[in-house]
Amino acid sequence: MGRETREFDAPEVLDGTIVLQLGYDGSGYSGFAEQPGQTTVAGEIRRAVETFLRRPIDLTCAGRTDAGVHAISQYVSFPATAAELEITRSRWMRALVALLPRDIAVHEVWHAAPGFSARFDARSRTYTYRIATGDAPPLLTRSVTWWHRQALDVEAMDAAAQRMLGERDFKSFCKASSAEGKPTHRCVISAGFGHESSLGEDCITFTICGNAFLHSMVRTIVGTLVEVGMHRREPEWIDEVLAARSRQAAGPTAPAQGLCFMAVEYDEGVLTQAE
């Protein structure tokens, strides 16, 4: 069950914005966004910050992640008073280590001007999806990797991914219920495959950067590219999927645990590190 938010008096004057850069293991959460009766990342962050500041906050994130999805560089922002902007970085870090659960960690504390939004001021967001293939499943990295078993043609997958670059309608790659009546055009800035070794275990990585992403978009892209990697489809099939503008035209949604929110880009000089 989600934890109750304590009642505090709202501050009278808000003079700037505090921005927290954080990471989390999403395995035990029902996604980032707060939901009644559910344990969520946002709910834990709100509880910790409100307990520290002893007031309610208006929390905004750079990008909502689904249940089971991880983050290494998520950003959240909330308006702050002049006195709160004077709180030192070391004091913030000590307080949040004590107040947050062990699977959420704040990496940095930033300041921004009044009205700054971690969501609306973001220029781009980057995600990486990790896939392990082969007869033996990953052991130490199993919570952050999709074990697929069958070999994948990475070159064909990469050729398919390049067909998604640029401004396009990604309605076929969005959870159908969340696309109703909403714009589904997004710009994919870059996308590509690589290899990674962690704790002695190898995996295929797919990294994608875009201005923003739809609900389950990255995971649906990965599931669709895997269809190409298994030679069930040709790379050119991606063009048909995009043109269809229907979730039924794309491949399956890849499992949540392989996806990690890696980075957010803001305009240079917008954020100032807390001292």
TAQUI-V873098 format. One record per residue. N is the residue number from 1. SS is DSSP state (h for helix, s for strand, l for the rest). PHI is phi as a letter, one per 40 degrees, with the letter a starting at -180 (* if undefined). PSI is psi in degrees with one decimal (999 if undefined). Layout:
n=N ss=SS phi=PHI psi=PSI
n=N ss=SS phi=PHI psi=PSI
//
This chain:
n=1 ss=l phi=* psi=146.5
n=2 ss=l phi=c psi=155.7
n=3 ss=l phi=c psi=149.0
n=4 ss=l phi=c psi=143.0
n=5 ss=l phi=c psi=130.8
n=6 ss=l phi=c psi=152.4
n=7 ss=l phi=c psi=126.9
n=8 ss=l phi=b psi=162.3
n=9 ss=l phi=c psi=139.7
n=10 ss=l phi=c psi=145.3
n=11 ss=l phi=c psi=156.0
n=12 ss=l phi=c psi=-39.7
n=13 ss=l phi=b psi=132.0
n=14 ss=l phi=b psi=119.2
n=15 ss=l phi=b psi=-6.0
n=16 ss=s phi=a psi=-162.3
n=17 ss=s phi=b psi=136.1
n=18 ss=s phi=b psi=134.7
n=19 ss=s phi=b psi=125.9
n=20 ss=s phi=b psi=129.4
n=21 ss=s phi=c psi=121.8
n=22 ss=s phi=a psi=166.6
n=23 ss=s phi=b psi=163.4
n=24 ss=s phi=a psi=150.3
n=25 ss=l phi=c psi=111.2
n=26 ss=h phi=c psi=2.4
n=27 ss=h phi=d psi=-38.4
n=28 ss=h phi=c psi=13.8
n=29 ss=l phi=b psi=149.8
n=30 ss=l phi=c psi=43.8
n=31 ss=l phi=g psi=179.9
n=32 ss=l phi=c psi=-49.1
n=33 ss=l phi=c psi=142.8
n=34 ss=l phi=c psi=137.7
n=35 ss=l phi=b psi=138.0
n=36 ss=l phi=d psi=130.0
n=37 ss=l phi=g psi=7.3
n=38 ss=l phi=b psi=149.7
n=39 ss=l phi=c psi=118.0
n=40 ss=l phi=b psi=160.6
n=41 ss=h phi=c psi=-47.1
n=42 ss=h phi=c psi=-38.3
n=43 ss=h phi=c psi=-40.8
n=44 ss=h phi=c psi=-39.5
n=45 ss=h phi=c psi=-45.2
n=46 ss=h phi=d psi=-46.7
n=47 ss=h phi=d psi=-44.5
n=48 ss=h phi=c psi=-47.6
n=49 ss=h phi=c psi=-42.2
n=50 ss=h phi=c psi=-34.0
n=51 ss=h phi=c psi=-40.9
n=52 ss=h phi=c psi=-46.1
n=53 ss=h phi=c psi=-15.0
n=54 ss=l phi=f psi=45.0
n=55 ss=l phi=a psi=161.5
n=56 ss=l phi=c psi=152.8
n=57 ss=l phi=b psi=155.3
n=58 ss=l phi=b psi=97.3
n=59 ss=l phi=c psi=130.8
n=60 ss=s phi=b psi=139.7
n=61 ss=s phi=b psi=160.3
n=62 ss=l phi=c psi=-34.0
n=63 ss=l phi=a psi=129.6
n=64 ss=l phi=c psi=133.7
n=65 ss=l phi=b psi=148.0
n=66 ss=l phi=c psi=170.0
n=67 ss=l phi=d psi=130.1
n=68 ss=l phi=g psi=-8.0
n=69 ss=l phi=c psi=142.7
n=70 ss=s phi=b psi=170.5
n=71 ss=s phi=a psi=141.8
n=72 ss=s phi=b psi=-18.7
n=73 ss=s phi=a psi=66.1
n=74 ss=s phi=c psi=149.9
n=75 ss=s phi=b psi=137.1
n=76 ss=s phi=b psi=148.1
n=77 ss=s phi=b psi=154.3
n=78 ss=s phi=a psi=143.7
n=79 ss=s phi=c psi=146.2
n=80 ss=s phi=b psi=156.1
n=81 ss=l phi=c psi=168.1
n=82 ss=h phi=c psi=-41.2
n=83 ss=h phi=c psi=-37.3
n=84 ss=h phi=c psi=-30.7
n=85 ss=h phi=c psi=-15.8
n=86 ss=l phi=c psi=-9.2
n=87 ss=l phi=c psi=130.6
n=88 ss=l phi=c psi=156.5
n=89 ss=h phi=d psi=-44.4
n=90 ss=h phi=c psi=-35.8
n=91 ss=h phi=c psi=-41.7
n=92 ss=h phi=d psi=-47.9
n=93 ss=h phi=c psi=-43.8
n=94 ss=h phi=c psi=-44.0
n=95 ss=h phi=c psi=-44.1
n=96 ss=h phi=c psi=-30.6
n=97 ss=h phi=c psi=-39.3
n=98 ss=h phi=c psi=-33.1
n=99 ss=h phi=c psi=-22.8
n=100 ss=l phi=c psi=151.5
n=101 ss=l phi=c psi=163.9
n=102 ss=l phi=c psi=-18.2
n=103 ss=l phi=c psi=12.7
n=104 ss=s phi=b psi=129.3
n=105 ss=s phi=b psi=130.5
n=106 ss=s phi=c psi=127.3
n=107 ss=s phi=c psi=-31.9
n=108 ss=s phi=a psi=155.1
n=109 ss=s phi=b psi=127.3
n=110 ss=s phi=b psi=160.2
n=111 ss=s phi=b psi=148.7
n=112 ss=s phi=a psi=169.1
n=113 ss=l phi=c psi=161.2
n=114 ss=l phi=d psi=140.9
n=115 ss=l phi=g psi=-7.1
n=116 ss=l phi=c psi=140.2
n=117 ss=l phi=b psi=125.7
n=118 ss=l phi=d psi=-27.9
n=119 ss=l phi=c psi=-58.3
n=120 ss=l phi=c psi=-19.1
n=121 ss=l phi=c psi=0.2
n=122 ss=l phi=c psi=133.2
n=123 ss=l phi=c psi=-35.1
n=124 ss=s phi=a psi=162.1
n=125 ss=s phi=b psi=144.1
n=126 ss=s phi=b psi=133.3
n=127 ss=s phi=b psi=149.3
n=128 ss=s phi=b psi=134.6
n=129 ss=s phi=b psi=133.6
n=130 ss=s phi=b psi=131.1
n=131 ss=s phi=b psi=128.1
n=132 ss=s phi=b psi=136.3
n=133 ss=s phi=b psi=164.8
n=134 ss=l phi=h psi=172.8
n=135 ss=l phi=c psi=-30.2
n=136 ss=l phi=b psi=131.6
n=137 ss=l phi=c psi=155.1
n=138 ss=l phi=c psi=148.5
n=139 ss=l phi=b psi=-65.4
n=140 ss=l phi=c psi=-21.7
n=141 ss=l phi=b psi=17.1
n=142 ss=h phi=c psi=-27.6
n=143 ss=h phi=c psi=-9.7
n=144 ss=h phi=b psi=16.3
n=145 ss=l phi=b psi=142.5
n=146 ss=s phi=c psi=117.2
n=147 ss=s phi=c psi=115.5
n=148 ss=s phi=b psi=-15.6
n=149 ss=s phi=g psi=-67.2
n=150 ss=l phi=c psi=145.0
n=151 ss=l phi=c psi=149.8
n=152 ss=l phi=b psi=140.9
n=153 ss=l phi=c psi=93.7
n=154 ss=h phi=c psi=-34.8
n=155 ss=h phi=c psi=-42.3
n=156 ss=h phi=c psi=-39.3
n=157 ss=h phi=c psi=-41.0
n=158 ss=h phi=c psi=-39.3
n=159 ss=h phi=c psi=-38.3
n=160 ss=h phi=c psi=-40.9
n=161 ss=h phi=c psi=-36.1
n=162 ss=h phi=c psi=-20.3
n=163 ss=l phi=c psi=-5.0
n=164 ss=l phi=c psi=-4.7
n=165 ss=l phi=c psi=148.1
n=166 ss=s phi=g psi=-174.6
n=167 ss=s phi=c psi=118.6
n=168 ss=s phi=a psi=164.5
n=169 ss=s phi=c psi=113.8
n=170 ss=l phi=b psi=29.4
n=171 ss=h phi=d psi=-33.2
n=172 ss=h phi=c psi=-19.6
n=173 ss=h phi=b psi=16.4
n=174 ss=l phi=b psi=144.4
n=175 ss=l phi=d psi=122.2
n=176 ss=h phi=d psi=-44.2
n=177 ss=h phi=c psi=-26.5
n=178 ss=h phi=c psi=-6.7
n=179 ss=h phi=c psi=-10.9
n=180 ss=l phi=c psi=122.0
n=181 ss=l phi=g psi=13.6
n=182 ss=l phi=b psi=149.6
n=183 ss=l phi=c psi=138.6
n=184 ss=l phi=b psi=12.5
n=185 ss=s phi=c psi=135.3
n=186 ss=s phi=a psi=160.0
n=187 ss=s phi=b psi=117.0
n=188 ss=s phi=c psi=116.5
n=189 ss=s phi=c psi=-41.6
n=190 ss=s phi=a psi=154.5
n=191 ss=s phi=a psi=138.0
n=192 ss=s phi=a psi=166.3
n=193 ss=s phi=b psi=154.9
n=194 ss=s phi=a psi=-170.2
n=195 ss=s phi=b psi=150.3
n=196 ss=s phi=a psi=145.2
n=197 ss=s phi=b psi=126.8
n=198 ss=s phi=b psi=127.9
n=199 ss=l phi=f psi=34.8
n=200 ss=l phi=g psi=5.5
n=201 ss=s phi=b psi=130.9
n=202 ss=s phi=c psi=151.0
n=203 ss=s phi=a psi=162.1
n=204 ss=s phi=c psi=136.9
n=205 ss=s phi=b psi=138.9
n=206 ss=s phi=b psi=117.4
n=207 ss=s phi=b psi=130.4
n=208 ss=s phi=b psi=137.2
n=209 ss=s phi=b psi=132.4
n=210 ss=s phi=a psi=169.5
n=211 ss=l phi=c psi=-32.4
n=212 ss=l phi=a psi=167.7
n=213 ss=l phi=b psi=148.0
n=214 ss=l phi=c psi=170.6
n=215 ss=l phi=c psi=119.5
n=216 ss=l phi=g psi=16.1
n=217 ss=h phi=c psi=-48.3
n=218 ss=h phi=c psi=-43.5
n=219 ss=h phi=c psi=-34.9
n=220 ss=h phi=c psi=-36.9
n=221 ss=h phi=c psi=-45.5
n=222 ss=h phi=c psi=-47.2
n=223 ss=h phi=d psi=-35.7
n=224 ss=h phi=c psi=-41.5
n=225 ss=h phi=c psi=-32.8
n=226 ss=h phi=c psi=-34.4
n=227 ss=h phi=d psi=-39.3
n=228 ss=h phi=c psi=-42.4
n=229 ss=h phi=c psi=-24.0
n=230 ss=l phi=c psi=5.0
n=231 ss=l phi=g psi=26.3
n=232 ss=l phi=c psi=-23.4
n=233 ss=l phi=b psi=158.8
n=234 ss=l phi=c psi=157.0
n=235 ss=l phi=d psi=-34.0
n=236 ss=l phi=c psi=-16.8
n=237 ss=h phi=d psi=-28.2
n=238 ss=h phi=d psi=-36.6
n=239 ss=h phi=c psi=-40.6
n=240 ss=h phi=c psi=-40.0
n=241 ss=h phi=c psi=-46.0
n=242 ss=h phi=c psi=-42.8
n=243 ss=h phi=c psi=-28.9
n=244 ss=h phi=c psi=-31.3
n=245 ss=l phi=f psi=41.8
n=246 ss=l phi=a psi=131.0
n=247 ss=h phi=d psi=-29.7
n=248 ss=h phi=c psi=-19.0
n=249 ss=h phi=c psi=-23.3
n=250 ss=l phi=c psi=176.6
n=251 ss=l phi=c psi=-175.5
n=252 ss=l phi=c psi=163.6
n=253 ss=l phi=c psi=124.1
n=254 ss=l phi=c psi=152.7
n=255 ss=l phi=d psi=151.4
n=256 ss=h phi=c psi=-36.1
n=257 ss=h phi=c psi=-18.2
n=258 ss=h phi=c psi=-9.2
n=259 ss=s phi=c psi=136.7
n=260 ss=s phi=b psi=131.2
n=261 ss=s phi=c psi=114.1
n=262 ss=s phi=b psi=-34.4
n=263 ss=s phi=a psi=154.7
n=264 ss=s phi=b psi=138.8
n=265 ss=s phi=b psi=132.3
n=266 ss=l phi=b psi=164.7
n=267 ss=l phi=c psi=143.6
n=268 ss=l phi=c psi=134.7
n=269 ss=l phi=g psi=-5.1
n=270 ss=l phi=c psi=-37.0
n=271 ss=l phi=b psi=137.9
n=272 ss=s phi=b psi=129.1
n=273 ss=s phi=c psi=134.8
n=274 ss=l phi=c psi=144.4
n=275 ss=l phi=c psi=999
//
